[in-house]
Amino acid sequence: MTTSTAFILISIVVIVIVAVLVFFVSKNRAENHLTPIASLAFGFILAGILFGEIRLLGYGFMAIGVVIAVVDIFNQGKKK
């Protein structure tokens, strides 16, 4: 296992732990749940990490995820 593969696996495990904490630990608080758009952005960022070996594809997925997350942030800000 190369160093970059180890870093990818560690980052995926950390992201999964954060997702589990957000979804399952705070069930009773509605403001902590991810919106469907944020979940989509989360999926694109995960895909970017998974396809990190192919730089163009990995960075492309991460960029799409970040753009979608920013759009979701603006939408949530307008609602409040």
Buried (B, 14 or more C-beta within 10 A) or exposed (E): EEEEEEEBEEBEEEBEEEBEEBEEEEEEEEEEEBEEBBBBBBBBBBBBBBBBEEEEBBEBBBEBBBEBBEEBEEEEEEEE
